[in-house]
């Protein structure tokens, strides 16, 4: 069954700024056509420039093992051990220490001491190792006969002790904000966090960090990042990890597929969501067809000069057949059981394994059997079921079992739904050229860029199955703003209009909350009327659960119009749809050139000319055919002109920077004058 596609009009996206005609162009035909580089708080664009660990932070294999790395012989300790255990066991211990001092941890094998049926003697042996050889760990294995046991001695790598499910250390780690395994002997002179640049292709941020975490043997909460990036893209962003050495991470590059890590350094603080200025996008639209090149040039120039309506894009509302804002509305009404059903029930267009699991639960109500079938990336569904298993019928508690940033996304999605409708009405009723009486603006002289409030980064994929903060979700509150925020907002007066103090670029609209003010004109009614249709009040709550109540959220403000920063564009010609048209960070450091750029036109007026992309390398990017369940993406198929065709096609390459609260897809929508939905762009293929 085909999934019901969410249309832009369903979430309040109706208007454009310019009256220019659009043209045909395919968005994300290949994931390499959408490149995202994070922009940090200082305004630096984040790139992958090196895969090597700096020599000054190289890790000795056994540095955490006191002075073993100094090749200490431990002769006196071995002599004492000889009197306790005998000559043969002492020789085995000497051989083990010698092997450790070679510095190759992977080749160190455990030793088994002589059989010992005396438990008190074995206890004395264990205590001896604890006191004299802190870099070794001992345990007991079965001896050659039923009455005897043997002590096994092995290198303490920091991850083998207390592995039991109920061990004291495991319980302590659960309550810690970071996974501290293997960091007991961390140098106090280093920052507690290793910061690195994560480069990934066709993978979500959480997915990539899950792979790295598994290789390192640490939990997801050890990682911090400023924003999640799109799956169907190539992206580079900053990540921090708690007490891990650069050499250990750099060594993973040989095993990682579609992921690279580099540019390592120690820092004192871990990254939190929202700690970025924005993202730098390099977007290639393939298969461009227009009435004339002038149409493309005029539209591109208009986007740079006029900008676009700062809508929340379709990603904000999820990719499944049940939009997240509808679940949010159900939560705001306090309908806990209905909300749980919306998250768990079968959905149109889902892949077979997930569809079968949902159908199975609907028919059988067998939680244990459903959990065995349900993929682990369905975080919300699994959290609900696991809670219902312990507390049958407690639907509110089940909803609260979902990680906080994930469950709050539903309500934030509904706020975005109201905001989009209000923005469309503002443009429809008052246009996009001038400020009108009753508009909201930031007061002149305020640092407006620092008080716009944190909303989701553009590339955040709001598919609730995939995006959540597993590190420390309670520190994140996407739409909460300081109490003094309203002091920075003013309602436009007649005097403001006469003096021309404010322009259309200053106009903002509120994300609903208890501490925001609404425009002093008819746009305020859009919020209340639309919410009333959904049986929701923006001023009173029908239940006492604060996190699912707009009246207990402070709210924020968002610019209605946004211009792309450092906007550049150029037309390209290509004949092979399988060849990437833009050099990635990895290409640059690998000296791999995906194409040769040949300028075929250089207009005298100084406008951008066309570039001809000629295949230079045989290798093409690998297509990852396996998409995450529940995500609907364009396949990496050949374009109209496959590798055997020589018919030239046109592509438009765009480069621009947007603040973290803006969606690049909405800029593309303004350019093309077409829907940004995946379903629509599939039809263009």
N, C-alpha and C positions, 0 to 999 in steps of 0.2 A: 504494500500500500504506500503510495507516495505521501510524503509528509506535507502538511499544510504549511505553506511558506508565509512567514511574517512579512508583511508589506510595510514600506516606510510610512504610508498613511495611517497604518494601525497604531503607530506610536507618535503621531503628531508631526511627522516630517512632510511638509507640503510645499514650501516656498523656495525661491531662488533670489539671489541679489540682482544679477545682470539679466537683461532681456535678450542677450545674444543666443543664437541657436546652438544646440549641442552638437556632438559628433560621436561616431562610433569608436569605442576603444575597450579592450578587454582588460579588466583588473585582475591581477594575480593569476594569469594563465599558467605561469610557473611560479613556484614559491620564491625563486631567485629574482622575480620582478618586483618584490616588495622588501626593501632593505631598511632596517631600523637601527639607528645608533643613539643610545641614550645621551642626554645632555645633563651633566651634573649640576650641582647647586652653584658652582662657580662659572657656569656657562661653557665648560669644555665638552666637546663632542667625544664620546668614549669610543675608542677604536682598539682592535686587537693588533698590537705591533710586535709582540715577541712571545714565543712559546717557552722560552728558557727561564729557569729559576735563577735569580741573581746569585752570584757566588757568595756574597756576604751573608746570605741567609740559607746557605746550603745546610742540610741536616745530616749530622753524623748518624749512622745507623743505630748506634746504641748510646746516644748522648744522654737519654733519659735514664740510663742504667748507671748512675753515679760515675765512677772512674773506670769502668770497663774499657771505654774507648781509648784510654791511655795505655792499653796493653799491660795492665797490672797482672802479675803472675799469681798472686794470692797464695804464695808458697807456704806461709805460716798457717793460713786457714786450712790449706789442704793437709798439712801435717797433723793439725788438730783433728781434722775429719778422719784421717787414717787411723788414729787411735780409737775413734768412735765406730767406724764402719769396716775397717780392714783395708788391706793393701789393694785388692782387686778393685773395690769401689772407688778408692782414692785415685787410682790410675784412670778410671772412667771419668771422674770429675775433672782431672787435669786435662784430658783430651777434649772435654766439652768446653772448658775455659779457653783453651788454645784455639778451638774452632770459632768461638765467639770473637776472639781478638783479631781474627782475619777481617772482620767488618762486614761480612756478607750474611745478613740476618736470615735470608731465605734458605741458606744451605745448612743452618744449624738444626741438627736432629736431636730429639730427646734421648736421654740415657735411662736405662732401667737398672736399678741397683739390685744387689743380691736378695733372694727371698728372705723374708723376715716374719716369723710368726708371733713375735713379741710386740704387742701393741704399745707398751710403754716405751720400748726402745725406738719404735717407729716415730712416736711422738717427740722423743728427744732429737731424732734426726730432722724432723720437720722444723722444730724450733731452731736448730743449729743453722739451717739454711735461711730462715727468716732473719736471724741476727747477723749472719756473716756474708750472705750472698743475696743481697736485695734485688739483684738483676735476674735471679732464678726463681722459679716457682715449682713447688712439689705437689704431687697427689699420689694416690694409691691405685694400683692395678692388681688384678688377680695373679697369684704366683703359679708355679708349675703343679702344685697340688692344692687340694681343697682347704688345707689348714694354713697355708702360707699366703702372704701378700708381698708385693714388691713396690718400692717407692720409685716413682717416675720423676725425673728432673728435667725441666725444659726452660728455655729462655722466656722470660716474662716480657712479652711484647706490649703489655698494657691492655689487651683486649680479651685475654683468656681467663682471667680470674673472675670468680663470682658470676659465671654465666647463667646460673640458675634463675629460673623465672621469678623466684621469690627472694633472691639475694638482697642483702642490705644495700649494696651499691646500686643495684638496678632500681630499688625503690627510691633511693636518694636522687638518681638521675631524672626520674619522672617529674620531680618537683623543681628541677633546675631549668632556667630559661634556655640553656644550651647543653648540648651533649658533650660532657667533659672527658669521655673515655680517651685514654692515651695521652693526657695532657698534664699528669701529676708533676712532672719535672720541667715544666715550661719555664723558659728564661724570663725573669722579671724585667729584664731590660727591653724585651720585645713587647709590642702591642699585643693585646690578647686576641686580636682578629687578623686573619690573613685576608687581604682584599685582592681580588683578581678580576679580570675581564672574562666574561663568559660569552663565547661565540657559539651560536647554535643555528642549525638549518632544519626547518620543517619540524620543529619540536617546541612544545610549550616550556616555559621557564621551570615550572614544577617538575615536569617530566625529566628535563635535562638534569636538574639538581638531584632528583631521585636516583638517576643512574650514577652520578658522581658520589652521592652519599652511600650508595650500596657498595661501590668499589672501595671507599674509604672506611666502611664499617661504622658509619655514624648516622644519627637520626636526622630527619629533615629540619628539625628546629635549630640545628647548628648553623644553618644558612640564613643570611639576611640579604634582601634586595629592595630596591626602591620602587620597582613596578614590574608587573608581569608583561611579557611581550607576546605578540601574536604567534600562533603555531605556524600558519602558512606564510612564512617569511624567513629571511635571514637577519638575525639581530645580534647586536653586541651590547652588553650591559655590565654594570658593576655588580659584584656579589661579594659578601663577606662570609667567612667561615670561622668558627671558634677554634682557636688553638690547633691549627694544622700547618705543617711545614710546606713551603713552596715546592721543594724537590719532590715531595710525595704527590702533590697535585700535578706538577709538570710531567711526572712519569706516567700519568693516566692518558696523556695525549695519544700515545701509541695504540691504546686499546679503545679509545672513544670513537664512535662513528657518528658523524653529523654534529659533533660537539668538540670544541677546543677551549682550553683555558690558558691564560697567560697574563703578562703585565702584573706580576706579583709584588705586593708590598705589605708590611705590617701596619696596622692602624689600631687605635685605642678603642674605637667605638664601632659596633656593627651597624649595618644599614637597616633602616626601617622603611616601610611603604610610604611613599610620598616624598622622599628625600631626593628629588630631582627637579630640574627646571622644565624639562620636556624631552622631546625626541627629535632627532634629525632623520627625515625620511628621504629615501631615494626610490621613487616609484616609476616603473616602466609600464606604460599602457601599450599593449601590442595590438596588431590588426587594426590600426587607426584608419578610419575612412571618413572623409569630410567633403563638403561641397567644393572646398578649395583650401589650400594651405593658409590663405588669409583668415579663414574661419578659425583654424587652430591657433594661429598667432594672436588674433584678437581676443579669443577666449582665454588663452594663457596669460596674456597681458592684463586682462580684466581681473583674473583671479589674484594676480600679484598686487594690483592697485586697490581693488575693492574688497577682497577677501570673500568670506562665505558666512552663512548663518551657522552659528556655533552649536548645532544640534548635537544631542547624544546619538551616536550611530547605532545601527541595528545590533552591533555586538553587545551593547549595554543590556539588551533585552533577551539574550540567550539565543541558542541555535536550535533548540528543540521545538516541538510542536506546542508546548505549553510555555508561553512567554513568561519571563520572570516577574514582570510587573503585575500580571494577573495573580500570581502567587502572593506577591507583596500586598495587593489589595485585600486578599483573603486574610492575611495575617493582621492587617490593620483593623479588620472587622472582628477579629478575635475568633475566627472560625478555624480552630486548631485541627479538628479532624479532617475538614475539607482540604486544608493546606497540606496535610500529610498525604491525603489521597492524590492531590495534584502532583506531588513529587514522586509518588510510588506507582501510580496507575500506568497501564500500557499507553504508549504514545504512537502516533502515526509516523511511519517512515523510519523507525529505529531498526538497527541491525538485528539479525536473528538471535544471537545469544542473549542480548539485553531484552529484546521483545519477549523471548521465551521465559526469562526469569521474572519479568513483570507479570506476564500472564499466569505463570505458576503461582505466584503469591496471591494474585487476585482470586484465583480459583481455590487454592488450598489453605491459604493463611499460614503456611508452614514457613516460619521465619528462618529456622536453621537450614532448611533445604534451599531457600531463596538466597541466603548469604553465600552458600557454596557455589551458586551459579552466577552471582552478581559480580562483575568486574570491580577491581579495587579502586579504579579511578572514579567510580560513582560514589563519591565521598558522602554526599548528603543522604542518599538512599541507604547506604550501609550504616551510617550513624543512627538514623531513625530506627532501622530494624533492630540494631543491637540494643538500643534503649527499650524498645517495645518488648524485646525478649525478657528484659529484667523487670520492666514496669508495664505490663499489659494494659492497654486502654489509656495510658497517660500520654496523650498526644502533645500537650504543651511541653512536657519534659523531653519528649522525643525530638521536638523541633529545636529545643535548646541544646540538644546533644550535637547538633551540627556545628562545626567550627564557627566561631563568632563572625569573622569577616564574610564567610560564606552565607550564613543565615541573614546577616544584615543586608546583603546584596539585594535580596528580594524587595525590601522596603525602599532602599535607595533607587532601585529600578522604577518603582512607582513614582517616586519624587521626580525622576528624570522624565517619565511619561507626562506628568503634569507640566513640567518646564518646557518640553518640546511643543506642546499645544499652545502654551502661552506665548512662546517665541513666534510661532506661526501666526497667531492672531495679531501680535504686535506688528509684524511685517504686512499682513493683509490690511490692517486697519489704518496704520500710520505710515507705511512705506519704510524705506531704509536710507533715506537721505538726510533726515533732520530729527533733532530732539523735539519732543512735544511735551505739553503741560502734563505734569503728573508722572513722567518717567522717573526711574531711579538711576542715579549715577554715583560714582565715588566722588567725594569732595575733592576739589582741586588742591594740590599740594601734598596729598597722601600718597604713600608708596603703594599704588594700586596693584602692582604686580605681586606684592607680598601678602596681600589680604584678599585675594580672589578665592581663597578656600580650596582645600584639596578635594578633588573629585577623581574618579578613576583615570589613570593614564590612558592615552589613546589606544595603545596596543594591548591594553588589557582585554583578554578574551573573557567575556562575562558568562560564558557557558558554565552554569553552576556545577556541572559535573567535574570541572577541572580546576577552577581557580579558587584557592583559599590560602590564607596565611597560616602555615603550620608552625611558625616559629614562636610568635608571641602575639596572638590575635587581639588580646585585650588592650594592647597599647595602641591599636589602630581605631580611629573613629573618623570615617571619611568625610562626614558632613558636619561635624561639630565645629563651631567657631567661637572665638573669644567673645565675652559679653560686650566688650567695647566695639565690636564690629559695626553695630548699628550707628555708632557715632561717626563712622566713616562714610555712611550712606546718606544721601540727601534726596529729597523729592524736588524735581525741577519746577521752578516757579516762573511766573511771567517775566520777572526781572532777569532771570537766567537766560531766557530765550531772547530778550531784547539785547542784552549785552553780549550774547554769543559765547558765554563762558564754556559751554559744553558742546561736544559734537556727538554724532551718532556712535562713534567708537567708544564713548564713555558709558553708554546705556547698559545696564545690567538688569537681570531678572532674578528673583529669589528661588532657591530650592526650598520648598516648604519646611517650616520648623517653628518652634515656639518663640524664637528671638529674631525673626526676620520681619521686615516691613514689606508690604505689598505696594505696587504702583498705585498712585492716587488718580487712577483713570479706569476705564472699562476693562483693562487687561487683568485687574485683580479678580474680576468675576469669573474669568476662565478657570482659574484654580478651583474656586469654591463650587462652581456649577458642575465641573467635570467630576470632582470628588463626590459631590452629592449624588450624581448618577450611579456611582459605585457604592452608595450607602456609607460614605466615609465623611467624617467631619474633620476639618483641619484645625479646629479650635477646641474640640472636646474629644476625649477618648472613651470608648465604650468598654474598655477593660483596663486592668491595672498592671499589665505587663509592659514595663517602660520601653524595652528595646524594640517592641513592635507597635510603637505609638508615635505618630508624627509630633504630637504635642510634647513629647519628652525629648525630641531632637532639636538642637538649636537652629539648624539650617545653615545655609550659606548663600553666596551670590555668584552669578556666572555671567560673563559678557555675552551679549546677544550676537555680536558680530566679531569676527576674528580674521586678521590678516596673516598670511604665512610670512615667516621671517626668513631673510636671506633666500628669497625665492629665485630659482634658476630653472630654465627649461631648454631642451633642444630636441630637434627631430632627428630620428635615426632611420636608416634603411637596413633591412636584413632579408636574407633569403632562406635561412635555416632556422626554423622555429625551435630547434633543440639547443641552440647555442645561447648561453647567457649573454646579455647585452651590457651588463655593468660589472665592473671589477669589484669583488668583495674584499673585506679585510684579509681573509685567508689567502686570496689570490695574490694580494700585494706582498705578503711576507713569504709566500711560496714561490714568487717570481713566475706565477702561472698567468698567462694572458689568454683570456677566453675568446678574444676577437681582436682583429686589427681594425682601428678606426681610420676611415678614409673620408676626408671632407670632399663631398661632391658638389657642394654649392656654397658660395660665400657671398651673400647678398651685399650689394654696395651700401645699402642703408644701415648696415651694422646689426641687423636682426640675426637671430640664430639661423645657422644653415643646417642642412641635413648632413648626417654622418652615415656613411655606408659601413655596415658591420660585416666583415668578411671572415669566414671561419679560418682560424689559424692553428688551433689545437684539435687533435682528434678526440680527446676526452670530453665528455659532456657530463653534466651533473646527473647523479643517480636520482631516480624518482622513487620516493617512498610511497608505495601503493597502499600500505596499511595505515589508514586514518584512525584516530581514536573514535570509538563508538560514540554515537550521538552528535558528532561534529560533521557538518556537511561542507565539504570543500570541493573546489574545482580540481579535477584530475590534471596531472601534468601531461596532457596529451599534446600531440603534434599540432602545430598551427595549420592554417589553410595551406601554407606552403611547407611541406615536410622537407626532410633533408635531401630528397631527390628532386625537389622542384627548384627552379632558378628564378621564379617570379618574385620580384622584389615587393616587400611589404613595408609599411611605415609603422614606426613606433614613436611614442612621445615619452621622453625621459624628464621627470620632474624631481627637483631637489628643494626641500624646504624644511624649516624648523617650526614646531608648534609647542605651545605650553602643554604641561602634563594633563591639563583638563580638556584637551581638544582631540577630535577624531579626524585623522587624515582622510578617511573614507568620505567625510562630509565635504572636504575640499575637492576631492575627485568628483563627487556628485555635482557640485557647482560648475565644474569644468565641462563635464559630459552632458549634463542635464538629463541623466538617466538614473535609474535605481542602482543602489550599491549592493542589492541582495545577491547572494551566491547563486540563487536560482536563475536570476536574470542573466548574469554573466555566463552561466553555463549555456544558455541559449545562443550566445554569441559565438560559441565554438562550433 
